[in-house]
Amino acid sequence: MVNQVAYELKKEPVAATHACQLESLEFMCKPANPRIHSSTDRWCVWPDCYVSLPLLISLRLPALWKLLVWEFQPLNREHKNEETHTIKTMSLPTPLIGILGGMGPQAGLDMAEKLIAMTRAKCDQDHLPFVLFSLPECISDRTDFLLGKTDTNPAQAIAEQLEKMADIGVTIAVMACNTAHARPVFDVALEILWEKKVELQVLHLIDETIAHIKNRHPQARRVGLLATQGTYKTRLYDQALEAEGLQCVIPEEQVRINDIHAALYDPSFGIKTCDGPATAQAVARVRAAIEHVIQLGAEGVILGCTELPLAVKEDRIGGIPILDPAKIMAEKLVMEISPAKLVRTS
């Protein structure tokens, strides 16, 4: 990715009496020949050009009809007697955290908020630098792929967004989605990045959650799991827990469908389908599922979908620790970047 590009502004001739004074111009675009084209009824941006225009333009109204085309071209040719404008780009800090959100959008925001909350800071400047990518329309549903409802593997789109993060300077990244860490998705995405020689550290949400349980809750040998159908099918947490000598407590099928799946996907009250905070119905369904696995003997409960913590704010229910992978990952990020800034929790 081109981090610093100088472009020249080439203006079509206009009458001297209709001069245009350009005071500031900011834009981001791919190293091609994007244009801004004015028509009589609107301003248009050509594809592959992302333009932010705080243009302080002073011109007389009739000149609007005279300005036909502005072209931005890379400074790779010599032009005589033409004014050029060099755009200064912002230098980004290192290390830089990247949060890949959009799976769903609230989950990405939730992880960002937890990263801020886990950082000890006395002023704005003390907080850790991070960028949040949330392009939900670009990444297909992970559960649908894992259940065989679609052949589109979201791994390709995930890898593309992680690559874009690396391009802008991100050095360590996390995905705000449990199901996206299933091997058919996560491993394929990493393979794509490896083939493209993308230098980026990608933390694994499930691995960090299991490590947290072992270190902070060693008494929890039986761990309940609330998750999506895709996560259950791939045994994503089951295998990770069993590898550490822990038992995964799975809710009965009726609870998985009527409580957990409904709390996430129900058209009328699901967390993924409704705007704003989790609805009262979704909160009730999630709590019922938690109480169910506790009755089955769970000594700790993983909220194994990044939207589920939106319905549960307590760290413990009935004395049983409620484990939020997004919060655990936020803590891990602070530890990786600046351990002294970590706000310690139980």
C-alpha positions as CSV (number, residue, x, y, z in Angstrom):
1,M,0.0,0.0,0.0
2,V,1.3,3.4,-0.8
3,N,1.6,5.3,2.5
4,Q,2.8,8.6,1.1
5,V,1.6,9.7,-2.3
6,A,1.9,13.1,-3.9
7,Y,-0.8,14.1,-6.3
8,E,-1.1,17.0,-8.6
9,L,-4.3,18.9,-9.0
10,K,-4.9,19.7,-12.6
11,K,-7.7,22.2,-13.3
12,E,-9.4,22.7,-16.6
13,P,-9.1,26.3,-17.7
14,V,-11.9,28.7,-16.5
15,A,-12.5,32.3,-17.1
16,A,-10.3,34.6,-15.0
17,T,-13.4,36.3,-13.7
18,H,-14.6,33.0,-12.2
19,A,-11.4,32.0,-10.5
20,C,-11.5,29.2,-7.9
21,Q,-9.4,29.5,-4.8
22,L,-8.7,26.0,-3.3
23,E,-7.7,26.3,0.4
24,S,-7.5,22.8,1.6
25,L,-7.9,19.3,0.1
26,E,-7.8,16.0,1.8
27,F,-8.4,12.7,0.1
28,M,-7.4,9.0,0.2
29,C,-7.3,7.0,-3.0
30,K,-5.7,4.0,-4.6
31,P,-2.6,4.8,-6.8
32,A,-4.6,5.0,-10.0
33,N,-6.2,8.0,-11.8
34,P,-9.4,8.7,-9.8
35,R,-11.5,11.7,-10.7
36,I,-14.0,14.0,-9.1
37,H,-16.4,14.9,-11.8
38,S,-19.0,17.7,-11.4
39,S,-22.2,17.5,-13.3
40,T,-25.1,20.0,-13.2
41,D,-27.0,18.2,-10.6
42,R,-24.5,16.4,-8.3
43,W,-20.9,15.7,-7.4
44,C,-19.8,12.2,-8.3
45,V,-16.8,10.1,-7.2
46,W,-15.4,7.6,-9.6
47,P,-15.0,3.9,-8.4
48,D,-11.9,3.0,-6.4
49,C,-11.5,6.5,-5.1
50,Y,-12.4,7.3,-1.5
51,V,-12.5,11.1,-1.1
52,S,-13.0,13.3,1.9
53,L,-13.5,16.9,0.8
54,P,-13.2,19.6,3.4
55,L,-12.9,22.0,0.4
56,L,-12.9,25.6,1.4
57,I,-13.8,26.9,-2.0
58,S,-14.4,30.5,-2.7
59,L,-15.9,31.0,-6.2
60,R,-18.6,33.0,-7.9
61,L,-21.7,31.0,-8.6
62,P,-21.5,31.2,-12.4
63,A,-18.1,29.5,-12.3
64,L,-19.8,26.3,-11.1
65,W,-21.0,25.7,-14.6
66,K,-17.4,26.3,-15.9
67,L,-15.7,23.7,-13.7
68,L,-16.1,20.5,-15.6
69,V,-13.3,18.1,-14.6
70,W,-10.7,17.9,-11.9
71,E,-8.2,15.2,-12.4
72,F,-5.8,13.8,-9.8
73,Q,-2.7,12.1,-11.4
74,P,0.3,10.6,-9.7
75,L,3.4,12.8,-9.9
76,N,5.2,10.5,-12.4
77,R,5.2,12.9,-15.4
78,E,6.6,16.4,-15.9
79,H,4.2,19.2,-16.4
80,K,5.3,22.8,-17.0
81,N,3.5,25.8,-15.6
82,E,1.0,23.6,-13.6
83,E,0.4,24.1,-9.9
84,T,0.9,21.0,-7.7
85,H,-0.4,20.3,-4.3
86,T,1.4,17.8,-2.0
87,I,-0.8,16.0,0.5
88,K,0.9,15.2,3.8
89,T,-0.1,11.8,5.2
90,M,-0.4,10.9,8.9
91,S,2.2,8.7,10.4
92,L,0.6,5.9,12.5
93,P,2.0,4.6,15.8
94,T,3.7,1.3,16.3
95,P,2.6,-1.1,17.6
96,L,-0.9,-0.6,16.3
97,I,-3.9,-2.8,17.3
98,G,-6.5,-3.8,14.7
99,I,-10.0,-5.1,15.6
100,L,-11.8,-6.9,12.8
101,G,-15.5,-6.3,13.6
102,G,-18.7,-6.5,11.6
103,M,-19.4,-10.0,12.7
104,G,-21.7,-8.5,13.9
105,P,-21.1,-4.8,14.2
106,Q,-22.0,-4.5,17.9
107,A,-19.5,-7.2,18.7
108,G,-16.7,-5.1,17.2
109,L,-17.7,-2.0,19.1
110,D,-18.1,-4.0,22.3
111,M,-14.5,-5.3,22.0
112,A,-13.2,-1.8,21.4
113,E,-15.0,-0.5,24.4
114,K,-13.6,-3.3,26.6
115,L,-10.1,-2.5,25.3
116,I,-10.5,1.1,26.4
117,A,-12.0,0.0,29.7
118,M,-9.1,-2.3,30.4
119,T,-6.5,0.4,29.8
120,R,-5.3,2.5,32.7
121,A,-5.3,6.1,31.4
122,K,-5.3,9.6,32.9
123,C,-5.9,11.4,29.6
124,D,-6.9,10.6,26.0
125,Q,-3.2,10.3,25.0
126,D,-2.6,7.5,27.5
127,H,-4.9,5.1,25.6
128,L,-3.6,2.4,23.3
129,P,-3.9,3.1,19.5
130,F,-6.3,0.9,17.6
131,V,-8.3,0.8,14.4
132,L,-11.7,-0.9,14.1
133,F,-12.7,-2.4,10.7
134,S,-16.5,-3.0,10.5
135,L,-17.6,-3.9,7.0
136,P,-20.4,-6.4,7.7
137,E,-21.6,-6.6,4.1
138,C,-18.2,-7.9,3.0
139,I,-18.1,-11.0,5.3
140,S,-20.6,-13.8,4.8
141,D,-22.2,-15.5,7.7
142,R,-19.8,-17.9,9.4
143,T,-22.5,-20.2,10.9
144,D,-24.2,-20.6,7.5
145,F,-20.9,-21.7,6.0
146,L,-20.1,-24.2,8.8
147,L,-23.6,-25.7,8.6
148,G,-23.4,-26.1,4.8
149,K,-26.1,-23.6,4.0
150,T,-23.7,-21.7,1.7
151,D,-20.5,-22.6,-0.2
152,T,-19.0,-19.1,0.4
153,N,-16.2,-19.4,2.9
154,P,-15.8,-16.1,4.8
155,A,-12.1,-16.8,5.2
156,Q,-11.3,-15.0,1.9
157,A,-13.0,-11.8,2.9
158,I,-11.5,-12.0,6.4
159,A,-8.1,-12.4,5.0
160,E,-8.6,-9.4,2.7
161,Q,-9.6,-7.2,5.5
162,L,-6.7,-8.4,7.7
163,E,-4.3,-7.6,4.8
164,K,-5.7,-4.1,4.5
165,M,-5.1,-3.7,8.2
166,A,-1.5,-4.7,7.8
167,D,-1.2,-2.3,4.9
168,I,-2.1,0.7,7.0
169,G,0.3,-0.3,9.8
170,V,-1.6,-2.7,12.1
171,T,0.9,-5.0,13.8
172,I,-1.4,-7.1,16.0
173,A,-5.0,-8.0,15.2
174,V,-8.0,-9.8,16.7
175,M,-11.4,-10.9,15.3
176,A,-14.5,-10.0,17.2
177,C,-16.2,-13.3,16.4
178,N,-15.9,-16.7,18.1
179,T,-17.3,-18.7,15.2
180,A,-14.8,-17.2,12.7
181,H,-12.0,-19.0,14.7
182,A,-13.3,-22.4,13.5
183,R,-10.6,-24.2,11.6
184,P,-12.3,-24.2,8.2
185,V,-12.4,-20.4,8.4
186,F,-9.5,-19.2,10.6
187,D,-6.9,-21.6,9.3
188,V,-7.8,-20.8,5.7
189,A,-7.6,-17.1,6.3
190,L,-4.2,-17.5,7.9
191,E,-3.0,-19.6,5.0
192,I,-4.1,-16.9,2.6
193,L,-2.1,-14.3,4.6
194,W,0.9,-16.6,4.7
195,E,0.9,-17.1,0.9
196,K,0.8,-13.3,0.4
197,K,3.6,-12.9,3.0
198,V,1.5,-10.5,5.1
199,E,3.3,-9.6,8.3
200,L,0.6,-9.5,11.0
201,Q,0.2,-11.2,14.4
202,V,-3.3,-12.5,14.7
203,L,-4.4,-13.6,18.2
204,H,-6.7,-16.6,18.6
205,L,-9.8,-15.8,20.7
206,I,-10.5,-19.4,21.8
207,D,-6.9,-20.2,22.8
208,E,-6.7,-17.0,24.9
209,T,-10.0,-17.9,26.6
210,I,-8.9,-21.4,27.5
211,A,-5.6,-20.0,28.8
212,H,-7.5,-17.5,30.9
213,I,-9.6,-20.2,32.5
214,K,-6.5,-22.3,33.4
215,N,-4.7,-19.3,34.9
216,R,-7.6,-17.4,36.7
217,H,-10.2,-20.2,37.4
218,P,-8.2,-23.4,38.0
219,Q,-11.1,-24.7,40.1
220,A,-13.4,-24.7,37.0
221,R,-13.0,-28.2,35.6
222,R,-16.4,-28.4,34.0
223,V,-17.1,-25.4,31.7
224,G,-20.5,-24.6,30.2
225,L,-20.6,-23.2,26.7
226,L,-23.2,-20.9,25.1
227,A,-22.4,-20.5,21.4
228,T,-23.8,-20.5,17.8
229,Q,-24.8,-23.7,16.1
230,G,-21.7,-23.4,13.9
231,T,-19.4,-23.3,16.9
232,Y,-21.2,-26.3,18.4
233,K,-21.0,-28.3,15.2
234,T,-17.2,-27.7,14.8
235,R,-16.6,-28.5,18.5
236,L,-14.5,-25.4,18.5
237,Y,-14.4,-24.9,22.3
238,D,-15.0,-28.6,23.1
239,Q,-11.7,-29.7,21.5
240,A,-9.7,-26.8,23.0
241,L,-11.1,-27.5,26.5
242,E,-10.5,-31.2,26.2
243,A,-6.9,-30.7,25.1
244,E,-6.4,-28.9,28.5
245,G,-8.1,-31.7,30.5
246,L,-11.3,-29.7,30.9
247,Q,-14.8,-30.9,30.3
248,C,-17.2,-28.9,28.1
249,V,-20.8,-28.8,29.3
250,I,-23.1,-28.5,26.3
251,P,-26.7,-27.3,26.7
252,E,-29.5,-29.6,25.6
253,E,-30.6,-29.2,22.0
254,Q,-33.9,-27.6,22.9
255,V,-32.0,-24.9,24.9
256,R,-29.5,-24.4,22.1
257,I,-32.3,-23.7,19.6
258,N,-35.0,-22.1,21.7
259,D,-32.9,-20.0,24.0
260,I,-29.4,-19.3,22.6
261,H,-30.1,-19.4,18.8
262,A,-33.3,-17.4,19.3
263,A,-31.5,-14.8,21.5
264,L,-29.1,-14.2,18.7
265,Y,-31.2,-14.6,15.5
266,D,-34.9,-14.3,16.3
267,P,-36.3,-11.6,13.8
268,S,-38.4,-9.9,16.5
269,F,-35.9,-9.8,19.5
270,G,-32.6,-11.3,18.5
271,I,-29.4,-9.4,19.3
272,K,-28.1,-9.7,15.7
273,T,-31.4,-8.6,14.2
274,C,-32.5,-5.7,16.4
275,D,-31.0,-2.3,16.8
276,G,-29.8,-0.9,20.1
277,P,-29.2,-2.7,23.4
278,A,-30.1,-6.4,23.8
279,T,-33.9,-6.7,24.2
280,A,-35.5,-8.0,27.4
281,Q,-36.5,-11.2,25.6
282,A,-32.9,-11.8,24.5
283,V,-31.6,-11.2,28.0
284,A,-34.1,-13.6,29.5
285,R,-33.2,-16.4,27.0
286,V,-29.5,-16.0,27.6
287,R,-29.8,-16.0,31.3
288,A,-32.1,-19.1,31.1
289,A,-29.3,-20.9,29.1
290,I,-26.7,-19.9,31.7
291,E,-28.8,-21.3,34.5
292,H,-29.4,-24.4,32.5
293,V,-25.7,-25.3,32.1
294,I,-25.0,-24.4,35.7
295,Q,-27.7,-26.9,36.7
296,L,-25.8,-29.4,34.5
297,G,-22.8,-28.9,36.7
298,A,-20.8,-26.1,35.0
299,E,-18.3,-24.5,37.2
300,G,-17.7,-21.7,34.7
301,V,-19.7,-20.5,31.7
302,I,-18.2,-19.3,28.4
303,L,-20.3,-16.8,26.4
304,G,-19.0,-18.2,23.2
305,C,-20.5,-15.8,20.7
306,T,-19.3,-12.2,20.8
307,E,-22.9,-10.8,20.9
308,L,-23.9,-12.8,24.0
309,P,-22.1,-10.6,26.5
310,L,-24.3,-7.8,25.3
311,A,-27.1,-9.5,27.2
312,V,-25.1,-10.4,30.3
313,K,-23.1,-7.8,32.3
314,E,-22.4,-9.7,35.5
315,D,-19.0,-11.4,36.0
316,R,-20.7,-14.1,38.2
317,I,-24.1,-15.6,38.4
318,G,-24.8,-17.7,41.5
319,G,-21.1,-17.6,42.3
320,I,-20.2,-19.1,38.9
321,P,-17.8,-17.1,36.8
322,I,-19.2,-15.9,33.5
323,L,-16.4,-15.8,30.9
324,D,-16.5,-13.2,28.2
325,P,-13.9,-13.9,25.5
326,A,-14.0,-10.3,24.2
327,K,-13.0,-9.0,27.6
328,I,-10.3,-11.7,27.9
329,M,-8.9,-10.7,24.5
330,A,-9.0,-7.0,25.5
331,E,-6.9,-7.8,28.5
332,K,-4.5,-9.8,26.4
333,L,-4.1,-6.9,23.9
334,V,-3.1,-4.5,26.7
335,M,-0.7,-7.1,28.1
336,E,0.9,-7.5,24.7
337,I,1.3,-3.8,24.0
338,S,1.7,-2.1,27.4
339,P,1.4,-4.4,30.5
340,A,1.8,-1.4,32.9
341,K,-1.4,0.1,31.6
342,L,-3.6,-3.0,32.3
343,V,-6.5,-2.5,34.7
344,R,-6.4,-5.7,36.7
345,T,-9.6,-7.7,37.1
346,S,-10.4,-11.0,38.9
